[in-house]
């Protein structure tokens, strides 16, 4: 299992999409990653907000195009600090 913020986000995305975490990379994206559609995007954002304690605005959510985008956004907001995957 991967540690840190990326690992936590990958695990959340895996849960939401029903896709093995081992198949999720930084380039995971809606329409490319199995199970990641518009509804899963909303669920993923809600899970990230709940689990990592960040608030994601509508404008920010529209800019999320990949798992790497989410990682950068959450890191910039200081989310997930202190916990490990």
PDB file of N, CA, C and O in Angstrom:
ATOM      1  N   UNK A   1       0.838  -1.197   0.000  1.00  0.00           N
ATOM      2  CA  UNK A   1       0.000   0.000   0.000  1.00  0.00           C
ATOM      3  C   UNK A   1       0.870   1.243   0.000  1.00  0.00           C
ATOM      4  O   UNK A   1       1.929   1.256   0.627  1.00  0.00           O
ATOM      5  N   UNK A   2       0.446   2.275  -0.684  1.00  0.00           N
ATOM      6  CA  UNK A   2       1.207   3.507  -0.754  1.00  0.00           C
ATOM      7  C   UNK A   2       0.874   4.381   0.452  1.00  0.00           C
ATOM      8  O   UNK A   2      -0.261   4.408   0.927  1.00  0.00           O
ATOM      9  N   UNK A   3       1.884   5.087   0.930  1.00  0.00           N
ATOM     10  CA  UNK A   3       1.724   5.936   2.090  1.00  0.00           C
ATOM     11  C   UNK A   3       1.454   7.371   1.672  1.00  0.00           C
ATOM     12  O   UNK A   3       1.531   7.719   0.494  1.00  0.00           O
ATOM     13  N   UNK A   4       1.141   8.183   2.649  1.00  0.00           N
ATOM     14  CA  UNK A   4       1.001   9.604   2.420  1.00  0.00           C
ATOM     15  C   UNK A   4      -0.308   9.978   1.748  1.00  0.00           C
ATOM     16  O   UNK A   4      -1.228   9.173   1.607  1.00  0.00           O
ATOM     17  N   UNK A   5      -0.345  11.234   1.342  1.00  0.00           N
ATOM     18  CA  UNK A   5      -1.556  11.794   0.755  1.00  0.00           C
ATOM     19  C   UNK A   5      -1.981  11.037  -0.502  1.00  0.00           C
ATOM     20  O   UNK A   5      -3.154  10.698  -0.660  1.00  0.00           O
ATOM     21  N   UNK A   6      -1.028  10.775  -1.394  1.00  0.00           N
ATOM     22  CA  UNK A   6      -1.373  10.065  -2.624  1.00  0.00           C
ATOM     23  C   UNK A   6      -2.021   8.709  -2.319  1.00  0.00           C
ATOM     24  O   UNK A   6      -3.034   8.351  -2.921  1.00  0.00           O
ATOM     25  N   UNK A   7      -1.445   7.977  -1.402  1.00  0.00           N
ATOM     26  CA  UNK A   7      -1.992   6.670  -1.038  1.00  0.00           C
ATOM     27  C   UNK A   7      -3.390   6.763  -0.463  1.00  0.00           C
ATOM     28  O   UNK A   7      -4.250   5.933  -0.757  1.00  0.00           O
ATOM     29  N   UNK A   8      -3.615   7.784   0.363  1.00  0.00           N
ATOM     30  CA  UNK A   8      -4.951   7.973   0.943  1.00  0.00           C
ATOM     31  C   UNK A   8      -5.968   8.315  -0.137  1.00  0.00           C
ATOM     32  O   UNK A   8      -7.085   7.799  -0.131  1.00  0.00           O
ATOM     33  N   UNK A   9      -5.579   9.188  -1.066  1.00  0.00           N
ATOM     34  CA  UNK A   9      -6.484   9.546  -2.159  1.00  0.00           C
ATOM     35  C   UNK A   9      -6.755   8.354  -3.074  1.00  0.00           C
ATOM     36  O   UNK A   9      -7.892   8.134  -3.492  1.00  0.00           O
ATOM     37  N   UNK A  10      -5.723   7.596  -3.378  1.00  0.00           N
ATOM     38  CA  UNK A  10      -5.904   6.421  -4.234  1.00  0.00           C
ATOM     39  C   UNK A  10      -6.839   5.419  -3.577  1.00  0.00           C
ATOM     40  O   UNK A  10      -7.667   4.809  -4.253  1.00  0.00           O
ATOM     41  N   UNK A  11      -6.716   5.244  -2.264  1.00  0.00           N
ATOM     42  CA  UNK A  11      -7.592   4.323  -1.547  1.00  0.00           C
ATOM     43  C   UNK A  11      -9.039   4.811  -1.569  1.00  0.00           C
ATOM     44  O   UNK A  11      -9.959   4.014  -1.746  1.00  0.00           O
ATOM     45  N   UNK A  12      -9.242   6.108  -1.391  1.00  0.00           N
ATOM     46  CA  UNK A  12     -10.601   6.666  -1.453  1.00  0.00           C
ATOM     47  C   UNK A  12     -11.187   6.485  -2.847  1.00  0.00           C
ATOM     48  O   UNK A  12     -12.341   6.083  -2.991  1.00  0.00           O
ATOM     49  N   UNK A  13     -10.395   6.779  -3.871  1.00  0.00           N
ATOM     50  CA  UNK A  13     -10.870   6.622  -5.244  1.00  0.00           C
ATOM     51  C   UNK A  13     -11.195   5.166  -5.539  1.00  0.00           C
ATOM     52  O   UNK A  13     -12.195   4.870  -6.194  1.00  0.00           O
ATOM     53  N   UNK A  14     -10.360   4.263  -5.061  1.00  0.00           N
ATOM     54  CA  UNK A  14     -10.596   2.837  -5.238  1.00  0.00           C
ATOM     55  C   UNK A  14     -11.935   2.434  -4.627  1.00  0.00           C
ATOM     56  O   UNK A  14     -12.712   1.703  -5.243  1.00  0.00           O
ATOM     57  N   UNK A  15     -12.195   2.908  -3.428  1.00  0.00           N
ATOM     58  CA  UNK A  15     -13.470   2.596  -2.763  1.00  0.00           C
ATOM     59  C   UNK A  15     -14.659   3.126  -3.547  1.00  0.00           C
ATOM     60  O   UNK A  15     -15.659   2.430  -3.725  1.00  0.00           O
ATOM     61  N   UNK A  16     -14.543   4.363  -4.014  1.00  0.00           N
ATOM     62  CA  UNK A  16     -15.649   4.996  -4.741  1.00  0.00           C
ATOM     63  C   UNK A  16     -15.911   4.311  -6.077  1.00  0.00           C
ATOM     64  O   UNK A  16     -17.062   4.088  -6.453  1.00  0.00           O
ATOM     65  N   UNK A  17     -14.837   3.978  -6.793  1.00  0.00           N
ATOM     66  CA  UNK A  17     -14.978   3.427  -8.142  1.00  0.00           C
ATOM     67  C   UNK A  17     -15.107   1.909  -8.173  1.00  0.00           C
ATOM     68  O   UNK A  17     -15.517   1.339  -9.184  1.00  0.00           O
ATOM     69  N   UNK A  18     -14.758   1.256  -7.068  1.00  0.00           N
ATOM     70  CA  UNK A  18     -14.771  -0.196  -7.065  1.00  0.00           C
ATOM     71  C   UNK A  18     -13.665  -0.775  -7.934  1.00  0.00           C
ATOM     72  O   UNK A  18     -13.803  -1.862  -8.495  1.00  0.00           O
ATOM     73  N   UNK A  19     -12.576  -0.041  -8.037  1.00  0.00           N
ATOM     74  CA  UNK A  19     -11.430  -0.432  -8.844  1.00  0.00           C
ATOM     75  C   UNK A  19     -10.266  -0.755  -7.909  1.00  0.00           C
ATOM     76  O   UNK A  19     -10.044  -0.014  -6.952  1.00  0.00           O
ATOM     77  N   UNK A  20      -9.524  -1.816  -8.146  1.00  0.00           N
ATOM     78  CA  UNK A  20      -8.395  -2.133  -7.262  1.00  0.00           C
ATOM     79  C   UNK A  20      -7.413  -0.965  -7.173  1.00  0.00           C
ATOM     80  O   UNK A  20      -7.062  -0.353  -8.183  1.00  0.00           O
ATOM     81  N   UNK A  21      -6.982  -0.670  -5.962  1.00  0.00           N
ATOM     82  CA  UNK A  21      -6.058   0.452  -5.768  1.00  0.00           C
ATOM     83  C   UNK A  21      -4.770   0.228  -6.550  1.00  0.00           C
ATOM     84  O   UNK A  21      -4.124   1.195  -6.955  1.00  0.00           O
ATOM     85  N   UNK A  22      -4.390  -1.002  -6.766  1.00  0.00           N
ATOM     86  CA  UNK A  22      -3.169  -1.295  -7.516  1.00  0.00           C
ATOM     87  C   UNK A  22      -3.251  -0.846  -8.971  1.00  0.00           C
ATOM     88  O   UNK A  22      -2.222  -0.696  -9.630  1.00  0.00           O
ATOM     89  N   UNK A  23      -4.458  -0.632  -9.476  1.00  0.00           N
ATOM     90  CA  UNK A  23      -4.622  -0.209 -10.868  1.00  0.00           C
ATOM     91  C   UNK A  23      -4.818   1.299 -10.998  1.00  0.00           C
ATOM     92  O   UNK A  23      -5.077   1.800 -12.093  1.00  0.00           O
ATOM     93  N   UNK A  24      -4.695   2.020  -9.888  1.00  0.00           N
ATOM     94  CA  UNK A  24      -4.907   3.468  -9.903  1.00  0.00           C
ATOM     95  C   UNK A  24      -3.556   4.168  -9.805  1.00  0.00           C
ATOM     96  O   UNK A  24      -2.817   3.986  -8.837  1.00  0.00           O
ATOM     97  N   UNK A  25      -3.244   4.967 -10.817  1.00  0.00           N
ATOM     98  CA  UNK A  25      -2.009   5.745 -10.828  1.00  0.00           C
ATOM     99  C   UNK A  25      -2.323   7.226 -10.810  1.00  0.00           C
ATOM    100  O   UNK A  25      -3.493   7.609 -10.834  1.00  0.00           O
ATOM    101  N   UNK A  26      -1.301   8.068 -10.768  1.00  0.00           N
ATOM    102  CA  UNK A  26      -1.518   9.517 -10.740  1.00  0.00           C
ATOM    103  C   UNK A  26      -2.287  10.023 -11.951  1.00  0.00           C
ATOM    104  O   UNK A  26      -2.941  11.064 -11.889  1.00  0.00           O
ATOM    105  N   UNK A  27      -2.207   9.281 -13.055  1.00  0.00           N
ATOM    106  CA  UNK A  27      -2.911   9.681 -14.270  1.00  0.00           C
ATOM    107  C   UNK A  27      -4.346   9.160 -14.325  1.00  0.00           C
ATOM    108  O   UNK A  27      -5.033   9.328 -15.333  1.00  0.00           O
ATOM    109  N   UNK A  28      -4.793   8.532 -13.247  1.00  0.00           N
ATOM    110  CA  UNK A  28      -6.191   8.074 -13.188  1.00  0.00           C
ATOM    111  C   UNK A  28      -7.096   9.274 -13.436  1.00  0.00           C
ATOM    112  O   UNK A  28      -6.856  10.364 -12.915  1.00  0.00           O
ATOM    113  N   UNK A  29      -8.138   9.063 -14.236  1.00  0.00           N
ATOM    114  CA  UNK A  29      -9.001  10.178 -14.614  1.00  0.00           C
ATOM    115  C   UNK A  29     -10.406   9.682 -14.933  1.00  0.00           C
ATOM    116  O   UNK A  29     -10.595   8.515 -15.278  1.00  0.00           O
ATOM    117  N   UNK A  30     -11.394  10.574 -14.818  1.00  0.00           N
ATOM    118  CA  UNK A  30     -12.752  10.192 -15.207  1.00  0.00           C
ATOM    119  C   UNK A  30     -12.780   9.764 -16.673  1.00  0.00           C
ATOM    120  O   UNK A  30     -12.140  10.376 -17.528  1.00  0.00           O
ATOM    121  N   UNK A  31     -13.526   8.716 -16.939  1.00  0.00           N
ATOM    122  CA  UNK A  31     -13.645   8.226 -18.299  1.00  0.00           C
ATOM    123  C   UNK A  31     -12.500   7.323 -18.727  1.00  0.00           C
ATOM    124  O   UNK A  31     -12.605   6.634 -19.742  1.00  0.00           O
ATOM    125  N   UNK A  32     -11.407   7.314 -17.970  1.00  0.00           N
ATOM    126  CA  UNK A  32     -10.257   6.467 -18.264  1.00  0.00           C
ATOM    127  C   UNK A  32     -10.176   5.349 -17.237  1.00  0.00           C
ATOM    128  O   UNK A  32      -9.951   4.189 -17.583  1.00  0.00           O
ATOM    129  N   UNK A  33     -10.361   5.704 -15.980  1.00  0.00           N
ATOM    130  CA  UNK A  33     -10.310   4.752 -14.882  1.00  0.00           C
ATOM    131  C   UNK A  33     -11.663   4.067 -14.755  1.00  0.00           C
ATOM    132  O   UNK A  33     -12.682   4.748 -14.641  1.00  0.00           O
ATOM    133  N   UNK A  34     -11.700   2.742 -14.771  1.00  0.00           N
ATOM    134  CA  UNK A  34     -12.981   2.037 -14.655  1.00  0.00           C
ATOM    135  C   UNK A  34     -13.767   2.486 -13.422  1.00  0.00           C
ATOM    136  O   UNK A  34     -13.237   2.521 -12.311  1.00  0.00           O
ATOM    137  N   UNK A  35     -15.024   2.825 -13.635  1.00  0.00           N
ATOM    138  CA  UNK A  35     -15.898   3.231 -12.557  1.00  0.00           C
ATOM    139  C   UNK A  35     -15.876   4.709 -12.238  1.00  0.00           C
ATOM    140  O   UNK A  35     -16.719   5.186 -11.478  1.00  0.00           O
ATOM    141  N   UNK A  36     -14.922   5.455 -12.806  1.00  0.00           N
ATOM    142  CA  UNK A  36     -14.830   6.887 -12.500  1.00  0.00           C
ATOM    143  C   UNK A  36     -15.621   7.667 -13.543  1.00  0.00           C
ATOM    144  O   UNK A  36     -15.129   7.968 -14.630  1.00  0.00           O
ATOM    145  N   UNK A  37     -16.861   7.984 -13.181  1.00  0.00           N
ATOM    146  CA  UNK A  37     -17.735   8.786 -14.021  1.00  0.00           C
ATOM    147  C   UNK A  37     -18.126  10.035 -13.242  1.00  0.00           C
ATOM    148  O   UNK A  37     -17.544  10.315 -12.195  1.00  0.00           O
ATOM    149  N   UNK A  38     -19.099  10.787 -13.736  1.00  0.00           N
ATOM    150  CA  UNK A  38     -19.467  12.046 -13.088  1.00  0.00           C
ATOM    151  C   UNK A  38     -20.029  11.827 -11.686  1.00  0.00           C
ATOM    152  O   UNK A  38     -19.769  12.622 -10.782  1.00  0.00           O
ATOM    153  N   UNK A  39     -20.784  10.771 -11.504  1.00  0.00           N
ATOM    154  CA  UNK A  39     -21.337  10.478 -10.176  1.00  0.00           C
ATOM    155  C   UNK A  39     -20.222  10.085  -9.216  1.00  0.00           C
ATOM    156  O   UNK A  39     -20.217  10.512  -8.062  1.00  0.00           O
ATOM    157  N   UNK A  40     -19.278   9.274  -9.686  1.00  0.00           N
ATOM    158  CA  UNK A  40     -18.141   8.883  -8.854  1.00  0.00           C
ATOM    159  C   UNK A  40     -17.284  10.098  -8.494  1.00  0.00           C
ATOM    160  O   UNK A  40     -16.715  10.157  -7.405  1.00  0.00           O
ATOM    161  N   UNK A  41     -17.194  11.061  -9.406  1.00  0.00           N
ATOM    162  CA  UNK A  41     -16.440  12.281  -9.106  1.00  0.00           C
ATOM    163  C   UNK A  41     -17.043  12.991  -7.905  1.00  0.00           C
ATOM    164  O   UNK A  41     -16.318  13.409  -7.002  1.00  0.00           O
ATOM    165  N   UNK A  42     -18.354  13.129  -7.886  1.00  0.00           N
ATOM    166  CA  UNK A  42     -19.022  13.770  -6.751  1.00  0.00           C
ATOM    167  C   UNK A  42     -18.797  12.982  -5.468  1.00  0.00           C
ATOM    168  O   UNK A  42     -18.542  13.565  -4.413  1.00  0.00           O
ATOM    169  N   UNK A  43     -18.888  11.670  -5.556  1.00  0.00           N
ATOM    170  CA  UNK A  43     -18.659  10.822  -4.385  1.00  0.00           C
ATOM    171  C   UNK A  43     -17.215  10.919  -3.908  1.00  0.00           C
ATOM    172  O   UNK A  43     -16.956  10.945  -2.705  1.00  0.00           O
ATOM    173  N   UNK A  44     -16.279  10.973  -4.843  1.00  0.00           N
ATOM    174  CA  UNK A  44     -14.867  11.086  -4.509  1.00  0.00           C
ATOM    175  C   UNK A  44     -14.594  12.407  -3.793  1.00  0.00           C
ATOM    176  O   UNK A  44     -13.899  12.435  -2.778  1.00  0.00           O
ATOM    177  N   UNK A  45     -15.136  13.489  -4.319  1.00  0.00           N
ATOM    178  CA  UNK A  45     -14.951  14.796  -3.694  1.00  0.00           C
ATOM    179  C   UNK A  45     -15.522  14.794  -2.277  1.00  0.00           C
ATOM    180  O   UNK A  45     -14.884  15.290  -1.349  1.00  0.00           O
ATOM    181  N   UNK A  46     -16.719  14.239  -2.109  1.00  0.00           N
ATOM    182  CA  UNK A  46     -17.328  14.176  -0.774  1.00  0.00           C
ATOM    183  C   UNK A  46     -16.477  13.343   0.179  1.00  0.00           C
ATOM    184  O   UNK A  46     -16.301  13.711   1.341  1.00  0.00           O
ATOM    185  N   UNK A  47     -15.952  12.230  -0.307  1.00  0.00           N
ATOM    186  CA  UNK A  47     -15.107  11.375   0.527  1.00  0.00           C
ATOM    187  C   UNK A  47     -13.826  12.094   0.926  1.00  0.00           C
ATOM    188  O   UNK A  47     -13.392  12.001   2.074  1.00  0.00           O
ATOM    189  N   UNK A  48     -13.226  12.802  -0.008  1.00  0.00           N
ATOM    190  CA  UNK A  48     -12.009  13.557   0.282  1.00  0.00           C
ATOM    191  C   UNK A  48     -12.293  14.632   1.327  1.00  0.00           C
ATOM    192  O   UNK A  48     -11.522  14.808   2.271  1.00  0.00           O
ATOM    193  N   UNK A  49     -13.398  15.348   1.156  1.00  0.00           N
ATOM    194  CA  UNK A  49     -13.757  16.381   2.125  1.00  0.00           C
ATOM    195  C   UNK A  49     -13.953  15.780   3.517  1.00  0.00           C
ATOM    196  O   UNK A  49     -13.457  16.316   4.508  1.00  0.00           O
ATOM    197  N   UNK A  50     -14.677  14.670   3.582  1.00  0.00           N
ATOM    198  CA  UNK A  50     -14.955  14.029   4.868  1.00  0.00           C
ATOM    199  C   UNK A  50     -13.706  13.447   5.514  1.00  0.00           C
ATOM    200  O   UNK A  50     -13.457  13.663   6.700  1.00  0.00           O
ATOM    201  N   UNK A  51     -12.929  12.716   4.740  1.00  0.00           N
ATOM    202  CA  UNK A  51     -11.788  11.989   5.282  1.00  0.00           C
ATOM    203  C   UNK A  51     -10.563  12.860   5.543  1.00  0.00           C
ATOM    204  O   UNK A  51      -9.798  12.601   6.473  1.00  0.00           O
ATOM    205  N   UNK A  52     -10.380  13.887   4.727  1.00  0.00           N
ATOM    206  CA  UNK A  52      -9.158  14.684   4.825  1.00  0.00           C
ATOM    207  C   UNK A  52      -9.398  16.090   5.359  1.00  0.00           C
ATOM    208  O   UNK A  52      -8.452  16.860   5.527  1.00  0.00           O
ATOM    209  N   UNK A  53     -10.650  16.428   5.624  1.00  0.00           N
ATOM    210  CA  UNK A  53     -10.959  17.695   6.271  1.00  0.00           C
ATOM    211  C   UNK A  53     -10.713  18.932   5.440  1.00  0.00           C
ATOM    212  O   UNK A  53     -10.303  19.967   5.964  1.00  0.00           O
ATOM    213  N   UNK A  54     -10.961  18.832   4.150  1.00  0.00           N
ATOM    214  CA  UNK A  54     -10.833  20.004   3.288  1.00  0.00           C
ATOM    215  C   UNK A  54     -12.190  20.330   2.676  1.00  0.00           C
ATOM    216  O   UNK A  54     -13.054  19.463   2.549  1.00  0.00           O
ATOM    217  N   UNK A  55     -12.359  21.577   2.306  1.00  0.00           N
ATOM    218  CA  UNK A  55     -13.561  22.001   1.583  1.00  0.00           C
ATOM    219  C   UNK A  55     -13.148  22.283   0.140  1.00  0.00           C
ATOM    220  O   UNK A  55     -12.208  23.036  -0.113  1.00  0.00           O
ATOM    221  N   UNK A  56     -13.855  21.675  -0.787  1.00  0.00           N
ATOM    222  CA  UNK A  56     -13.554  21.845  -2.210  1.00  0.00           C
ATOM    223  C   UNK A  56     -14.715  22.607  -2.838  1.00  0.00           C
ATOM    224  O   UNK A  56     -15.864  22.168  -2.787  1.00  0.00           O
ATOM    225  N   UNK A  57     -14.400  23.747  -3.426  1.00  0.00           N
ATOM    226  CA  UNK A  57     -15.435  24.576  -4.040  1.00  0.00           C
ATOM    227  C   UNK A  57     -15.878  23.978  -5.375  1.00  0.00           C
ATOM    228  O   UNK A  57     -15.228  23.089  -5.926  1.00  0.00           O
ATOM    229  N   UNK A  58     -16.980  24.482  -5.869  1.00  0.00           N
ATOM    230  CA  UNK A  58     -17.473  24.032  -7.172  1.00  0.00           C
ATOM    231  C   UNK A  58     -16.448  24.344  -8.262  1.00  0.00           C
ATOM    232  O   UNK A  58     -16.186  23.511  -9.129  1.00  0.00           O
ATOM    233  N   UNK A  59     -15.876  25.530  -8.216  1.00  0.00           N
ATOM    234  CA  UNK A  59     -14.875  25.908  -9.224  1.00  0.00           C
ATOM    235  C   UNK A  59     -13.667  24.978  -9.155  1.00  0.00           C
ATOM    236  O   UNK A  59     -13.152  24.554 -10.190  1.00  0.00           O
ATOM    237  N   UNK A  60     -13.214  24.659  -7.948  1.00  0.00           N
ATOM    238  CA  UNK A  60     -12.081  23.748  -7.800  1.00  0.00           C
ATOM    239  C   UNK A  60     -12.432  22.359  -8.308  1.00  0.00           C
ATOM    240  O   UNK A  60     -11.609  21.706  -8.950  1.00  0.00           O
ATOM    241  N   UNK A  61     -13.643  21.906  -8.026  1.00  0.00           N
ATOM    242  CA  UNK A  61     -14.038  20.567  -8.465  1.00  0.00           C
ATOM    243  C   UNK A  61     -14.069  20.468  -9.983  1.00  0.00           C
ATOM    244  O   UNK A  61     -13.798  19.405 -10.541  1.00  0.00           O
ATOM    245  N   UNK A  62     -14.392  21.556 -10.647  1.00  0.00           N
ATOM    246  CA  UNK A  62     -14.438  21.555 -12.108  1.00  0.00           C
ATOM    247  C   UNK A  62     -13.040  21.444 -12.724  1.00  0.00           C
ATOM    248  O   UNK A  62     -12.899  21.060 -13.884  1.00  0.00           O
ATOM    249  N   UNK A  63     -12.012  21.782 -11.944  1.00  0.00           N
ATOM    250  CA  UNK A  63     -10.639  21.743 -12.446  1.00  0.00           C
ATOM    251  C   UNK A  63      -9.969  20.395 -12.196  1.00  0.00           C
ATOM    252  O   UNK A  63      -8.849  20.173 -12.658  1.00  0.00           O
ATOM    253  N   UNK A  64     -10.630  19.493 -11.477  1.00  0.00           N
ATOM    254  CA  UNK A  64     -10.035  18.188 -11.186  1.00  0.00           C
ATOM    255  C   UNK A  64     -10.191  17.290 -12.404  1.00  0.00           C
ATOM    256  O   UNK A  64     -11.296  16.883 -12.762  1.00  0.00           O
ATOM    257  N   UNK A  65      -9.067  16.991 -13.028  1.00  0.00           N
ATOM    258  CA  UNK A  65      -9.061  16.165 -14.239  1.00  0.00           C
ATOM    259  C   UNK A  65      -8.367  14.823 -14.026  1.00  0.00           C
ATOM    260  O   UNK A  65      -8.414  13.944 -14.886  1.00  0.00           O
ATOM    261  N   UNK A  66      -7.714  14.676 -12.855  1.00  0.00           N
ATOM    262  CA  UNK A  66      -6.980  13.445 -12.586  1.00  0.00           C
ATOM    263  C   UNK A  66      -6.745  13.318 -11.082  1.00  0.00           C
ATOM    264  O   UNK A  66      -6.995  14.249 -10.317  1.00  0.00           O
ATOM    265  N   UNK A  67      -6.263  12.156 -10.683  1.00  0.00           N
ATOM    266  CA  UNK A  67      -5.907  11.954  -9.282  1.00  0.00           C
ATOM    267  C   UNK A  67      -4.780  12.903  -8.888  1.00  0.00           C
ATOM    268  O   UNK A  67      -4.763  13.406  -7.764  1.00  0.00           O
ATOM    269  N   UNK A  68      -3.853  13.151  -9.786  1.00  0.00           N
ATOM    270  CA  UNK A  68      -2.759  14.084  -9.506  1.00  0.00           C
ATOM    271  C   UNK A  68      -3.298  15.492  -9.248  1.00  0.00           C
ATOM    272  O   UNK A  68      -2.790  16.196  -8.375  1.00  0.00           O
ATOM    273  N   UNK A  69      -4.319  15.907  -9.996  1.00  0.00           N
ATOM    274  CA  UNK A  69      -4.946  17.211  -9.753  1.00  0.00           C
ATOM    275  C   UNK A  69      -5.529  17.272  -8.348  1.00  0.00           C
ATOM    276  O   UNK A  69      -5.362  18.270  -7.647  1.00  0.00           O
ATOM    277  N   UNK A  70      -6.212  16.211  -7.936  1.00  0.00           N
ATOM    278  CA  UNK A  70      -6.798  16.179  -6.601  1.00  0.00           C
ATOM    279  C   UNK A  70      -5.700  16.233  -5.551  1.00  0.00           C
ATOM    280  O   UNK A  70      -5.832  16.933  -4.547  1.00  0.00           O
ATOM    281  N   UNK A  71      -4.618  15.497  -5.777  1.00  0.00           N
ATOM    282  CA  UNK A  71      -3.511  15.499  -4.823  1.00  0.00           C
ATOM    283  C   UNK A  71      -2.933  16.906  -4.660  1.00  0.00           C
ATOM    284  O   UNK A  71      -2.691  17.348  -3.537  1.00  0.00           O
ATOM    285  N   UNK A  72      -2.711  17.605  -5.763  1.00  0.00           N
ATOM    286  CA  UNK A  72      -2.177  18.972  -5.699  1.00  0.00           C
ATOM    287  C   UNK A  72      -3.136  19.897  -4.958  1.00  0.00           C
ATOM    288  O   UNK A  72      -2.707  20.707  -4.135  1.00  0.00           O
ATOM    289  N   UNK A  73      -4.423  19.783  -5.244  1.00  0.00           N
ATOM    290  CA  UNK A  73      -5.423  20.637  -4.614  1.00  0.00           C
ATOM    291  C   UNK A  73      -5.469  20.411  -3.102  1.00  0.00           C
ATOM    292  O   UNK A  73      -5.430  21.362  -2.321  1.00  0.00           O
ATOM    293  N   UNK A  74      -5.551  19.149  -2.703  1.00  0.00           N
ATOM    294  CA  UNK A  74      -5.629  18.821  -1.273  1.00  0.00           C
ATOM    295  C   UNK A  74      -4.344  19.242  -0.567  1.00  0.00           C
ATOM    296  O   UNK A  74      -4.398  19.775   0.541  1.00  0.00           O
ATOM    297  N   UNK A  75      -3.202  19.012  -1.186  1.00  0.00           N
ATOM    298  CA  UNK A  75      -1.931  19.405  -0.577  1.00  0.00           C
ATOM    299  C   UNK A  75      -1.870  20.917  -0.378  1.00  0.00           C
ATOM    300  O   UNK A  75      -1.403  21.393   0.656  1.00  0.00           O
ATOM    301  N   UNK A  76      -2.340  21.664  -1.363  1.00  0.00           N
ATOM    302  CA  UNK A  76      -2.328  23.120  -1.262  1.00  0.00           C
ATOM    303  C   UNK A  76      -3.226  23.625  -0.145  1.00  0.00           C
ATOM    304  O   UNK A  76      -2.984  24.686   0.429  1.00  0.00           O
ATOM    305  N   UNK A  77      -4.267  22.853   0.157  1.00  0.00           N
ATOM    306  CA  UNK A  77      -5.189  23.223   1.227  1.00  0.00           C
ATOM    307  C   UNK A  77      -4.746  22.681   2.581  1.00  0.00           C
ATOM    308  O   UNK A  77      -5.392  22.934   3.598  1.00  0.00           O
ATOM    309  N   UNK A  78      -3.649  21.938   2.591  1.00  0.00           N
ATOM    310  CA  UNK A  78      -3.158  21.378   3.844  1.00  0.00           C
ATOM    311  C   UNK A  78      -3.946  20.174   4.339  1.00  0.00           C
ATOM    312  O   UNK A  78      -3.842  19.792   5.505  1.00  0.00           O
ATOM    313  N   UNK A  79      -4.725  19.585   3.462  1.00  0.00           N
ATOM    314  CA  UNK A  79      -5.540  18.433   3.853  1.00  0.00           C
ATOM    315  C   UNK A  79      -4.730  17.180   4.019  1.00  0.00           C
ATOM    316  O   UNK A  79      -3.739  16.959   3.322  1.00  0.00           O
ATOM    317  N   UNK A  80      -5.167  16.351   4.963  1.00  0.00           N
ATOM    318  CA  UNK A  80      -4.526  15.074   5.181  1.00  0.00           C
ATOM    319  C   UNK A  80      -3.208  15.160   5.910  1.00  0.00           C
ATOM    320  O   UNK A  80      -2.504  14.158   6.035  1.00  0.00           O
ATOM    321  N   UNK A  81      -2.858  16.341   6.395  1.00  0.00           N
ATOM    322  CA  UNK A  81      -1.588  16.484   7.110  1.00  0.00           C
ATOM    323  C   UNK A  81      -1.589  15.659   8.375  1.00  0.00           C
ATOM    324  O   UNK A  81      -2.551  15.663   9.142  1.00  0.00           O
ATOM    325  N   UNK A  82      -0.496  14.955   8.578  1.00  0.00           N
ATOM    326  CA  UNK A  82      -0.336  14.211   9.812  1.00  0.00           C
ATOM    327  C   UNK A  82      -0.723  12.759   9.738  1.00  0.00           C
ATOM    328  O   UNK A  82      -0.128  11.945  10.444  1.00  0.00           O
ATOM    329  N   UNK A  83      -1.687  12.387   8.923  1.00  0.00           N
ATOM    330  CA  UNK A  83      -2.110  10.991   8.869  1.00  0.00           C
ATOM    331  C   UNK A  83      -1.337  10.219   7.845  1.00  0.00           C
ATOM    332  O   UNK A  83      -0.775  10.790   6.910  1.00  0.00           O
ATOM    333  N   UNK A  84      -1.307   8.919   8.018  1.00  0.00           N
ATOM    334  CA  UNK A  84      -0.640   8.066   7.037  1.00  0.00           C
ATOM    335  C   UNK A  84      -1.626   7.132   6.415  1.00  0.00           C
ATOM    336  O   UNK A  84      -2.668   6.844   7.003  1.00  0.00           O
ATOM    337  N   UNK A  85      -1.311   6.636   5.195  1.00  0.00           N
ATOM    338  CA  UNK A  85      -2.193   5.793   4.432  1.00  0.00           C
ATOM    339  C   UNK A  85      -2.416   4.523   5.029  1.00  0.00           C
ATOM    340  O   UNK A  85      -3.152   3.703   4.480  1.00  0.00           O
TER     341      UNK A  85
END
